[in-house]
Amino acid sequence: MKQKKHDLIPFSFYDLCGIARHLEKRAAQGWMIEKLSNFGWRYRAIPPQKLRFAATYYPPASDFEPEPSEGELTFQDFCLHSGWKFVGSNGPLQVFCTDQPDPLPIHTEPGEELRMIRKMSRKALPFWIIMLLITLAGTYGGLATAVFDPIHFWTSPSPLYSLVCYGALLVYFGADLFTYLRWMHRAKQAALQGEFLFARGCHRILLAALFLAVAGLALYLLALLDQPLVLLIFFVLIGYLAVLCLAVNGVKKFLKKQKVPARLNLALTLGADLLLAFGMMAGLTWGIFRLADSDLLTWGQPQSPLSLSRLAGVEEDPGRTNSYGEHSLFASREEYRLSPSLEETVQGAPWLDYTLFRTWVPGLDSAFSGQLYREAPEDHPSWEVSYQPVDPEEWGALEAYQLFEGDEPWGEYLLRWKGTVAQLHYYGDLSPQQKALIGQTLAGT
């Protein structure tokens, strides 16, 4: 039979009643809380029992203290004389249990309980504000990218995933702060009547946010299966954060065993955190750049559907092709640079640069085409250029534009088919047959 159990229920810090009810439910299922930590709660197997639990705070306590202070032990002894047995703590959070069916509360005055929660809220308020600002900025940035740069938002998996995470966390931190302020206002009024108003936290909203983050992460990883460098960087960063957290927690525990005072422990742990963070990040950055410069991660580069040999009507293609691609589950972006051999370059042979966008979401092709159309003057700031409509039938396209400087045409084109957009730059003159070939090739990809 299983003897240990772990879970992580992210209760709001003011939801002490929710914590107590959860532990009572676990005891009735045959699990007794054994250890509370920031990485989860650990239980041991017991015969199912009907126990009462109480969660409260002892604000002077710190998770960096090598052992409980005299004041903390006095507080626990006081609770024991009242019938409450100490079962565990996590910093200021203290948890007690009793088998009495109707025990006296640890705090007989509601105002005393509220004062302790308010002390804890002063410590949590800076974190709340920082997270609200971060998530608000991230959500705004994601929405702005979706509106003003739909190509980047939909062709790269990162912006959409970031928007989901930032948006979900913004809802949680905003709801948690609002719920706390509303509850505290009502609890003060109830305390004047000698009553304690139970709080209901927002842990379900946080669980929903975490579910969205995990689901988005799965879709994000699916989109990176053929992008090994990006996938490698992602897992390296995840490993970096995991190692950093474990190392810092290990430093804290080691210093506690050495009986280092809490303030010195905190300072040394923060110092170790900064040194490890900068040192590990410098090493990882160096390693990733070295790996990116090697030929070990060339797998997954897209193959150009067009070639200079096909446009020239010859069998051999001695030129070179450089390519880059990224995609999400909704759209893709592929960039190609087709250059002739060195000998043909000297002879003035044409080059071909083009970017191909494909989407499986109706309407995105028009959004992509509109963005490229608007950005043309920004891409050539020293020239007064603009796209002007040309005959789309030559390309078999729905829309076709050519870049002009005044009345002078350039060899740069913007083409749109259903679900496909291409921005093409040809260093030479294109015949009607070549335009038709480009249209047939790109529209069918």
N, C-alpha and C positions, 0 to 999 in steps of 0.2 A: 504494500500500500504506500502511496505517496506520502512522504513525511514533511515536505516543504512546499510552500506555495508563494509565488510572487505576483504582485499586481501593482499597477500605478494608476490611481484615480486622482486626477488633477483638481482637487477641491480648491475653491477660492479660500484665501487665508482667513476670511471672516466667517466662513461656513463651518463653524465648530460643531454645530448640531448635525450637519451632514456627515462629518467625519465620524462622530460617535455612532450614528445610525448605521453607517457602513460597517464599522467594526463589530457592532452587535449582530448584524446579519451574517458576517463571516464566522463569528463564534457559534451561532446557531447552526451553521453548516459544518462545524468541526474544525475551524481554523482560528488559532489565537495569534494575535499580532506579536511578533518577536523583535522586529527592528524596523524603524522608520528612517528613511534617508531621502535625499534628493533624487536618487536613482530608482526609487520604488520602495514598496513595503514588503517585508518578508514575514511569513506566517509559519507556525508549526502545527502539526496535526494534534488535535485533542478530541475527546468525546464531545459531541454536540452539547452545548450548554446555553442556557438563557442568562446572559450577563448584561449588565448595564455598563456603558462606557461614558466617559466624560473627557472632552478635549478642551484645554485651556492654554493660556500663555503665561510664562514667567519671563517677562521682557529682558531682565538683565542677563539671562543665559545666552551663550554663544556656542555655535558649532565648532569654534576654534579653541574652546576651553579644553585643557588636557583631561579634566575630570570635573564633576559637578562642584559648584561653589558651595560654601557653607550656607548661603542664603537659599540656594536651590534645594539643598538637602533638607533644610528647615521647612521649606514649603511642601516638599514631598512627605515629610513626617506629619505635618499638620493635616494633609489630605488623608494620610493613613489613619490617624486618630478619628477622622470623620467617616471612616469606613471605605475609603477609596485607596486601592492598591496601585502603586506606580507600575506601569507596564512598558513604558518606552518614551523616548523624546527625540526630537530633531531640532536642535538649537533651542529657541524659546518655546516651541510647541511641546506640551506635556500631555501625556495620555494616561488615564487611570481607568480602572474597572472595579466593579463590585458585584457580588451575587445577591445583594439585598434587593428585593423587589421594588421598594419605594425609598431610595436613599435620599438623604439631604443633599442639596446641590453644594458643590465646592464653594461657589460664591453665592452667598445668601442675598447680597445686594446687587440688583441688575446694573446699577451705575458703576460698580466696581469692575464688572465684566466688560462693560462698554469702554471704560477708561483703558483697560489693557489692550483691547482691540484697536482703539484709536492710537495708542503708542505704536502698535505694529503697522498701522496704516501710514504713519509718518515715515517709516522706513520703506514701505512699499511704494509710496507716492512718486518718488523720483523715477523708479523703474517703470511705473505706469506711464508717466509723462514721456519718458524716452521712447518706450515701445509704441505709444500712440503716435509720436512724431515720426518715428521710423516707418511704421506701417502706413501712415497717412501719405508720407512722401513716396513710398514704394507703390502704393495703390494709384496715386495721382500720376506717377511716372508711367505705370503700365497702361493706364487709360489714355494718357497723352500719346504714347507710342502707338496704341491701337488706332487712334484717330488721325494722327499726323504722319505716321510711318507704318502703314499697314503691311508693307512688304517685309520689314524686319519683324514685326509682331507675329505674322502668320507663317513665315518661312523658317523662322528659328524657334526651336522648342522652349528656349529660356524665357522670353518675355511673357508668354501666356502662363507658364508655370509660376513665374514670379508673381504675376498679377493674382492668380488664384491664392497663393500662400499669403501675400500681403493683405489681400482683401479679407480673407477668412480671419486672420489674426487681428486686423483692424476692427472687425465686428466683435470679436471676443473681448479685446481690451476695452473697447468703448462700452460694451454691454456690462462688463465686470465693474468698471468704474461707476457707471450710472446706477447699477444695482446696489453697489456698496453705499453710495451717497444717499440714495433713496431709503435704503434700509436703516442707515444710521440716523437719518432725520426722524423716521417713524419710531426707531428703538429708543431715542431720547425721550420722546413723548410718552412711550409706554413705561419707561423707567420711572417717570414722575408719578405714575400710578402704582409703582411697586411690581411691575410686570417686566419679564424679559421677552422681547420679540425675537423669535427664531428667524435666522437668516436662511435664504436659499441662494446658493452660489450659482455660477455659470459654468460648472464643469461640463455639462452636456454640450454647451456651445463650443467649448474648447475641444471636446472629443469629436464633434462634427468638423471643426476646423482641421484637426489632425487627420481625420479620415479623408477630407478633401486634399490635404497635402500629400498623403500617401498615395491616393488614387492618381493625383497629378504627377507624382514622382514616377509611378509605373508607366504612364503614358510618355513621360519625358524620356525615360530609359529606352522605351521601345523605339522612339524616334532617333536614338543615338546608336543603334546597333551597328550601323554601317559607317559610323564616324568614330573610329577607334581612338584618335587623339583626344577628342572632347570627352568621350566616355572614360578614358584613362584619367584625365584631369579631374573629372567629377569624383571618381572613386578614391583618387589620391587625396582630394580635399576632405572627403568623408572620413577616410582613415586618419588624416591629419587631425581633424577635430576630435575623433575618438581617442587617439593617443594622447592628445593634449589634455583632455578632460581626465583621463585615467592617471596621467602623470601628475597633474596638479592635485588631484584628490589624494594620490599616494604621498605627495610631499606633505599635505596637511595632516594625514594620518600619522606619518612618521614623526612629525614635529609634536603631535599630541602625545605619542608614546614616550617622547623624550622630555615630556613635561614642560615644553616651551610655553610661556605665557600667551594668552589669546591675542593680544595686540601684536606681539612680535611674530607669532605664527601667521597672522593675517598679512603682515608686511612681507615676510619671507615667502609666503605662498604667492602673493601678487607679484613679487619680484621674479620668482621662478616661472610664473605664468608668462610674464612679458619676455623673459629670456628664451624660454622654450618656443613661444609663438614666433618671435622674429627669427630665431635660429633655424627652426624647422621650415618656416616659410621660405627663407633664403635658400636652403638646401633643396627644397622641392622645386622652386622656381628654376634654379640652375639645372636640375635634372630634367625637368620637362622641356626646357629649351634645347638641351643637348639631344634629347630624344626626338624632338620635332625636327631638328636639323639632319637627323639620320634618315636612312631609307627604310626604317623598320615599320613605319606607319603609313605607307603609301597605299595600303589596301583600302578600297572603298572610294577612290577617286572616280568621278563620273566619266563615262566615255562620250566623246562628242558625236552627236548624230550627223553633223556636217563635217566635211573635209575639203581641203583645197583641191585635192585631186578630182573629186566629184564635180566641183564647180568648174574646174578647168577641162573636164572631160577626158582625163588621162587615167591610166590604171594605177600607176605608182604614185605614192605620196611621200617624198623624201623629207617633208617638213616636220615640224615639232608641234606638239599640243600640250599646253599647260591648262589644267582644269582645277576647279574648286567647287564644292557643292555642300549645301546644307538643306535640311528639310525637317518639317514637323509632320504631324499626322494630317495636316490640312493643306499644306502647300510646300513647294520646293523651289530652291534657287540654285542654278548651276551657271558658273562662269567659265568661259572657254577663250583661250587665246591660241589661234592657229597661225603659225609663222612658217614661211618657207625655209628651205635649206640656206646655208650661208652663201652658196654660189648664186642661188636664185635671188637672194636678197640684194646682192650687188647688182644684179641685172634688173632690179626694180620690180620683182614679182610682188603681187598683192598680199596683204595680210587680212586676217579676219578675226575680229573680237566680237563676241556676243554673249549676252546673258539671257538665260532661258528661265522663265517662271512658269510653273505648272501648279494648278490648284484644283481641288476636288470639292470646293465649296462654291455654290452658285453666287455670282456677283463679285467674287474676289478678283477675277481677271480684270473687270472694269475698274475696280479700286486700284489695282496695281498699275494699270495703264494710265489712269488719271494722275497718280503720284509721279510716275516717270515723266509725264507730259509737263507737270508743274515744275519739276526739278531741273529741267533742261537749262534754263538760264543760270541756275546756281552751279551746275556742273561746268559751265564755261563762263566764269565771271568777267573775264577780260574781253568777251565778245558779246555783241548784241545779237543773240541767236534765239530761235523759237522753232517749235515743230509746226509744220504746215501740212494739211491733209494732201495725200496723193492717192492714186487709184488703188484701192485695196484688192481689186480683182486680179491684178498682176501677181499678187502673192497668195491669192485664194483666202484672203483674210477678211475679218469683219471690219477692222479698222487698220489704216496704214498712214503713217506720218513720216515726213522726212525733215531733217534739221536744215534750217536755212539761216544764213547770216545776211540779213537784208533780202536781196533777190538772188543771192548765190547759194546754190544747193551744196550741202555737204554729204558725204557718204555715210551718214548715220541715220538709222531708221528705227521707228517704233511700230511694232506690229502686234495685233491682237486677234487671236482665234478663240473659239469657245474653250475656256479652261486653260488657255496658254497665252503667254505674253512674251515677246522677244524684243530686246534692245540690241540692235546690230550695227556694227561699225566695220565697213569694208573699205580697205585702202585700194581703191580702183573703181572702175565702172562696171556696173552690173547690167547684164543683158536681160531682156524679158524672159528668156529661157532659164537663166540663173535665178531670177526672182521666183519663177514658178517652182523650180527645184527646191529652193529654200522653203517656200511655203508648204510644199508637199511633205518635206522632211520634218519640219518643225511642228506643223499642225498635227501630225500623226504620232508625235512622241508622247 
